[in-house]
Amino acid sequence: CDWSSDVCSSDLDAAAVAGTLLFCTTGAHKPELDAARIIVKTAADGDAQTTKTYQYIDLWSRYTTWGNTPPPVEGDSAVISEGQLVVVDYSPPRFHLVIVMGHVKFDDSIDIDFDCTYIMVNYGRFTVGTPETPYLKKATITLHGDRLVPEIPVHGSKVIALRHGAIDMHGEKRTPTHTQLAATAPAAAASITVKGPVDWRIGEFIVVTPTDYEFTDAEHRMITGVSPADGQAATVTLQLEFPLNNLHYGERQCFGTPEVCVDEIAEVGLLTRNVVVKGDKNTMRLGFGGTMFLMPMGETEDKYARLSYVEFAQVGQQFIVGRYPVHFHVTHAANTSYVNGTAVHESLNRAFSIHGVHNNTYVNNVAYDIKGHAFFIEDGSEKFNTIDNNLVSVVKTSTSNLNTDITPANFWMVSMTNRITNNHAAGGHAYGFWISPFHPHSTGPSGSKDECPATHPLWKMEGNTAHSNRKYGLNIFQFWWPKRTQDECNFGGVDEQAVIQNHLSYKNHIHGVTLGNQEVGSVGSVIFDGLTSADNGRVHPDSAARSEER
């Protein structure tokens, strides 16, 4: 039979080929990014059923991939041309710039280290695992460079950049990415008991969040033992590399008469993933780490950035606006993109930037040791994004970007037509959640005078927890007057009640919740349903229930 494009032809009848092995001879090399379906045609009975596909693949290690010359060597740059699929089949030397206009894919049967200064995906694809077939080996992308390295316009340096294309990075699924203590862990404890089941392993790293007033009580440890070994039990004991320095509550705390009980229980987050993007060894000394700058520019099947179960470490670049670990930048509708199950830690500049983006999804992520706002909704134009079941802990003050980063929030939100549910703001220099809609209109490159975030209605905010923050658990400041969608920018229009449901704030220094400010702020029709605010007020002992909580 002959194979050409997507057809494998034969003049045999169906009976003659049934149960046999059919060989197809390929035609000339035809560059294609997608695998072609093979159709077996019989003389008498039409097309035979097949699920097989065929695609021409070049291996990074082969001379034929590079025009019968050796593969790129240390310090070289490489271009993957349009229509070319190149599989990285070994750990190559450190490169300068890799431009992907075709498709680069990591061989998922081996461990790979990939070092460079820039990866620029420009109308191409970059794949480390897929949603259907996650990468199960160890893949580490290390981004190199200092502040003197030239920037790619808009996208920066020391960067994985995407413009008009697709990135797939999918590590081994981890269940769960964060859990809670099942019992109180006293100071000096060499082990902790967590709610299971968990699939966490010896040699992996976790963070145990604070349950007192100081966010610095969070503790980072390596797991040295798991019992039961497979972690498949209602409670699981984790042995730690070093004993804990602080007490972490694992039971409900009860107050008053009649008694009210509150879940003041430490979260435990998993920081380790098998697919890693990280800065080089000089990152923390220079304040200049790796970044991802993502502009897929569309919502079609070939334009997206899909990230799941990826670890980002020693990332972000101080004193440079827009240089964040995971930065979606003015890509507008992002229905086909998502960031799920990732871990960001040791970040010098934020964790997740949601900038001029709609319909994106951020679920089950962990962020730890972050400078500046961790989750960062940027211009006020962003709508219909889902931010669900994420854990953030240890958010530190930063003088790198906005004035508001001096008093950073775990979650900073300037547009509330988004879904903010079941998140944990577990300790930071100022606020757990900061609702701060811009007024009178949205700003920045996606801003418009016809977009007024201070009037945006709430999509959904429910089931969130804020604790161990040095100011407020939830702060609404400076303005928010939610209106009907049709009354956007009509500040005298019809109110639409924003109902914040089942919020929990505890062990925050000042207030559990505060709305506006009598002198310089104003909040409209905002209602709390099922609010629990307890054990707040280290600075002001009476402030667990202030008159501003209304």
N, C-alpha and C positions, 0 to 999 in steps of 0.2 A: 504494500500500500504506500501511498505518497502522503506526506503531511505538508500542508501549506496553510499559513495563517491559522485557521482554527478548524480545518477539516482533515481527517484521516480517512482516505478513500480505499475501497477494496472491491474487487469484482467477485469475491467469494459470497456464497449465500449464507444465511444466518446459521443453518445447521452445520456448515463446514467449519465455522469459527467458534461455535458454542463450546465453552469449557477449555479453549486453547489460548495460548499467548500470541497476541497479535503485535507484530513489529511495524513501526512506522518510520519512514525515512524523512527526516526534516528537510525543508527547503533552505534557501539562503538565509543568512542571519538577518533578522528583521527586528530592529529595536522597538520594544514595547514595554511600557511600565507594568502592564497587567498580564497575568497569565491567561492564555487563550484556552478555551474549552475545546477538547478533542471530540469530534463527531465521527463515528465509524459508520460508513455507508455500505449497505449490502445491495447486491444487484437486484434481488427479488423483493426484499421486505422493507426497504427504506432504512432509516437511521436506527442504529443500535444504541441502547441506553449506556451512558458512561458518565462517570463523575471526574474523569481524569482531565488534567490540564497540562499545558506545556508552555515553557518560557525560556528564552535564552538568558543565561546568567553568566556574568563575568566575575571571576574571583579576584579579590584585591591582590593576592599573592602571585598571579600569573602575568608573565610578560605580555601575553596577547591582550590583556586588559589595557595596557599602556602603550599600544602601538609597537609591540615587540621590543620594548625597552624594559629595563628593570623597574619594579614598583618604586614609588616615591621613597626617598630616604629622609633621615632626620633633617628638619629645617625646611623641607620642600613644601610647596603648596600643591593641591590636587584639584582637578575639575572633573566632576562626573557629568557627562554631557546629557542633553535631553534624549530620552528614550533608552538610556543605558541603565541596566540594573547591575550594581556591583555589590557582591557579598563580601563583607570583611571576615576573612577566614583565619586570621591570626592576630596577635597583638602587634601592630606596626610601631615604628619609631614615632617620636614626637614631630608633628607637622606644624606648619605656620597657619595656613588658611585652607579649609576644605570647602569648596563651592559645590553645592548639590543642585543641579538642574534636572538630573535624572532621578535615580533611586539608589540610596545606600541602605543596606540591610545587614545587621549583625547576624553571623552564623549562630543559631541558637543551640548548637550542640557543644560549644566550647566556652571557656571563660575568656573575656576580652578586656584588655586595657587600651583605651584610645585617648591619646594626649594631643592637644593642639591649642592654638590661641583663638581661632575662630572656626565655627561651623556655620556656614551661611546657606540655608535652604531657600533657594530662589526659584519658584515655580517647580520645585521638585518634591521628593519625599525622603524622609529619614526614619528608619524603622529599627527599633530594638524591642522585639516582641510585638504581638498584636492582641487585641481584645480576646480573640478566639484562641490564640496560642501564645500565652505569656512567655517571656524569657525566663528560663528557670536556672540558668547558669549564673555566673557573676560577671556583670558588665560594669566597668568603671570608666566614666568620661571625666578626665581631668583637664580643666581649663587653665592655661598659663598666661602670665603677663603682669605688667605693672602699669602705673599711671602714664608712662611715657609711650605705651603702645598706641599707635594711631587707631581711631575709631572708624568703623564702618558707619557712614552717615545714617542717622536716626537710631541704628541698632546697637552701636557701641562696640566695645572690645571685651576680650575674655568672655565670649558669649556664644551661646547656641541661638541663632537668629532664624526666624521664619518669616518669609514674605511671599504671599500668593502660593501656598503649597500645603504640605501636610507633614506633621510629625506624629509618630506613634512610639510611645515608650511605655512598656507594660512589664513590670516585674511580677514575681510570684505573689499571688493574692495572699494577704495576711488577715487572719480573723481572730480577734478583732484588732483594729489599729490602736484602740485604747479601751481600758476597762476601769474598774474601781477596786480599791482595797476591800477585802472581805472581812478583815479584822484590823483593829488598831495596831499600828507598827510603832513601838516605842523607840525613843532614841537609843542608839547602840544595838538595835536589832540587826542581825546578820542575814535575816530572811524576811520576806513579806508574803502574805497570803492574799491573792487576788480572786475576784469573781471570774470563774471560767465558763465554758472552756476557752483556752487560748492555744494558739499554735506556736508560741514563742519558744526560743531555743537557747541553749548554752552558747555563750559568746556574743549574744546580741545585747544591745543597749536600750535602756528604758529611762524614763523620767518619772519620778514620784512627785506629784504636785503638793504645794503647801496646804495646810488646813488651819493655819493660824494667820495672823495679820500680815506677816512679812513674806512677800513673794520670793525673797532670797532663800526661804526654807525649802524650796524645791531641790530635789537631789537627783543627780545623774549617776546611774550605776550600770555595770555589766552583769548579766545573768551568768552565774557559774553552776547552777543546778536547777532542775525542774522536777517537781513531784506532784502527780504522777508524770512519768517521763514524756508521755505524749500530750500532756496538758488537757486531756479530754475528761474533765470533771467539773462539778459545780464550783469547787474552790481548788485553786492551784497554788502551791508553795514555790516561790522563787528564791533561790539562794543568791546572795549578792557578793560581788567582788570585795566590797568594803562595807562595814556596818554603817547604818544611817546615823546622821548627826542630829536629826530632829525627830520629834514625835509627829506622826501623821494619823489623823483619825480614820477609823474604818467602820464606825457605828454612828447611828443617828444620835444627835444631841437634843435633849429635851429641856424646855424652859417653862416657867410660870405656872399659874393656876387659873383656869384649867390648863393642863399641860399641853404644850405645842412642841412637836418633834420635827427636827430639820435634818435633812441629809447632808451633814457636814462631813463628807467622805472624800478622801483623796482620790483623784484620778491617777491612773498609771498609763503612760503612753509608750508605745513601741517606736523607737527611732531608727531601727535598722531595716534596710531593704536590700535586695540583691542587685538592683539596678541603681547606680549611683552617679550623680553629677556633682562634682566638687571643684573647689578652687585648689590651686597648687600650695606648696608648703609655705610660701611667703604671704599667703592671703591675710592672715590675722595681723601679722606685723605691719603690713602695708595698708590695711583697711581696704583691700581691693580684691574682691572675690569673683567667683563665676556668676553668670547671669543667664536667664532665658528671656528673649525679647520676641514676643509671638504676635505676628500679624498674618493669620491665615487668609484674611480678607474674603470671607464668604462663609456660606453654610451649606455648600454642596458636598457630595461624597468625596471629593478630592481636595477639599480645603478645610483643614481642621488642625487642632493640636489636642491630642488625646493622651493624657498622662495618668497612669495608675500604678500605685505601689512603687514609686520612685523615691529615692532619698536624695535630698539636696543639702550639702554640708559645706561650710566655709564659703558662703555665697553672699551676694550683695556687694555694692561698692559705695563706700561712704562719700558724702559730699557731692554726689552726682545724681541729679534728679533723673528718675526713670531707669536706674540700674538696679533692678530687683531680682530676687531668685526666680520667681515665676510671674512674668509680667505680660498679660494680654493688653495690647496697646491699640486702642481705637480701631478695633476690628468689627465693631457694630454687632450684627446678629451672629451668634456663635452656637447655634443649635446643635452642631455636630461635634463640638469640643467639650472637654471636661477635665477636671483635676480631682481624682479620687484616690484616697488611700495613701497619699504621699506623706513624706516627713521632711520638714525643713528645720534645720538647727544650725546654730552658730552663724546667724545671718547678721551682716553688718548694715543692712538696709531693707527692712520689711520682710515679709514672707510671700504674700499673694497680693498682687496689684490687679484690680478689676477696673480697667480704664477704658471708658467709651465702649463697653461691652454689654450685650443683652443676651439673655437666654443661656448663659453659661451655667455650669454645675460644679460645685466644690463640696465634696462629701467625704467624711471619714478621714480627714487629714489631721496631722499633728504638727504643730509649730512650737519650737522651744528655743529659748535664748535668742530673742529677736530684738534688734534695735529699731525704734520707730514703730508706727502702727503696723500690726502684723497682717490682718486682713484689711485691705485699703481700697474702699470704693472712692474713686478719685475726683471725677468732674461734676457729678450730680445728674448726669444724663443717663446713667446706667439703670436698667430696669429688667425685671423678670429673671434675675439670676437666683439660683438656689444655693444657699450656704447652710449646710445641714450636718449636724453631728461631728463638728470639728473640735479639737482640743488645742488650746493655746495656753502656754505658760511661760513666765519670765519674759515679759516685754519691757525693754529698757529705754530710758530717755535717750534721745538723739538730737544733735544739733546739725544734722546733715541736710535736712530738707525743709519742711514746713515749720512754722512756729509751733503748730500743734504737736509736732513730734517731741517737743520738750516735755509735754505731758501726754504720752502716747496712750493709745487704747489697744486692747487686744483685737477689738473689732471697731473700725472707724467707718461710719456710714453717712454719706452725704445725699443719698437718695433712698427712700424707704419703700419704693415700689419693688421690693425684692423679698424673697423668702428667707428669713433668718430663724432657724429652728434647731433646738436640741444641741446648741453649742455650749462649750465650757470655756469661760474666760478665767483661767486659773492662776491669776497673779501677775501683776505688773506695776510699773512705776506710777501709774495714774488711774486709768479707767478700765473697767471690763468691757462695756459697750458704750460707745459715744455716738449718739445720733446728732448730727450737726449739718442739717440741710443748708446748702448755700442759698444766700438771699442777696439780691432779688432774682438772679438767674444762674444757671449752670455756667461753669468756667472751663478754661483749658481748651485743648484742640477739639474736643467733642461738644463744647458748650454752645449755647444758643440763647438769645434773648427771648425766645419763645418757650424755653424750658425753665420752669421755676421749681426747683427741688423743695423749697419750703412749703409748697402746696401739694406735693405728691401724696397720694393716698398710700396707706400701708397695704402691701400684699399680704404678708403674714409674718408675725414675730411671736414665737411660742416655745416654751419648754427650755429656755436658756438659763444658764447658771453663771454667776459672777462672784468670785471670792478672792480674798487675799490681795486686793488692789489698794494702793496708797491713797486714792481719793474715793471715787464712787463706783459702785457696782454697775449701775446704769445711769448715764448722764444724757439728758436731752438739753442741748445748749448750742446755739443761741436761739434759733427760731424753728418752729414747725407748726404750721396750721393746715392739717390735711383737709383737702377739698375733693369734691367729685372730679373724676378724670376730665369731664367736659369743662370744668371751671379752673383748669390749670392757668396760673398767672393772674387769675381773678381773685385778688386777696380779700375781696368782700363777697366771694361766692359762697355756695352752699357747703357747709362742713360735711365731711364724711368721717365718722368716728374711726379712730385708729385704736383697736383693742389689742393690747399687749397681754398675752395670756401666759399664766403659769410660770412667771419669772421668779427665780430664786437668787437672792443676794445675801451673802453672809461674810463676816470677818473682813469687811472693807473698812479702811481707816476712818472715813467720814460718814457718808450716807450709803445706804443700800441702793436707793433710787433718788434722783433729784431731777426736777423739771424746771427748765428755764432759770431765770434770775429776776428778782423783782425790779432791779434797776436797769439792766441792759438786755434782758431776754424776754421772750414771750412764746408760750406754747398754747396751741388751740385744743381741739377736741381729741384728747388722748386719754384713754381709759385703761386702767390695769384690772384685769380679771384673774383672780387666783394668785395675787402677789404674795410671796413670802420674803420678808426682809427681817433678818434676825442676827443678833450678835455683832452688829456693826457699831462703829463709833469709838475706835481707839483714841482718836483725837478729841472728839466731842462725845462724852459718854451717853448723852441723851439723844444721839442722832440716828439711832436705828429706825426711828419713826418720826421724821421731821414733818412739819407742816408743808414743806415743799413736795413731799410725796403725796401727790393728789391726782 
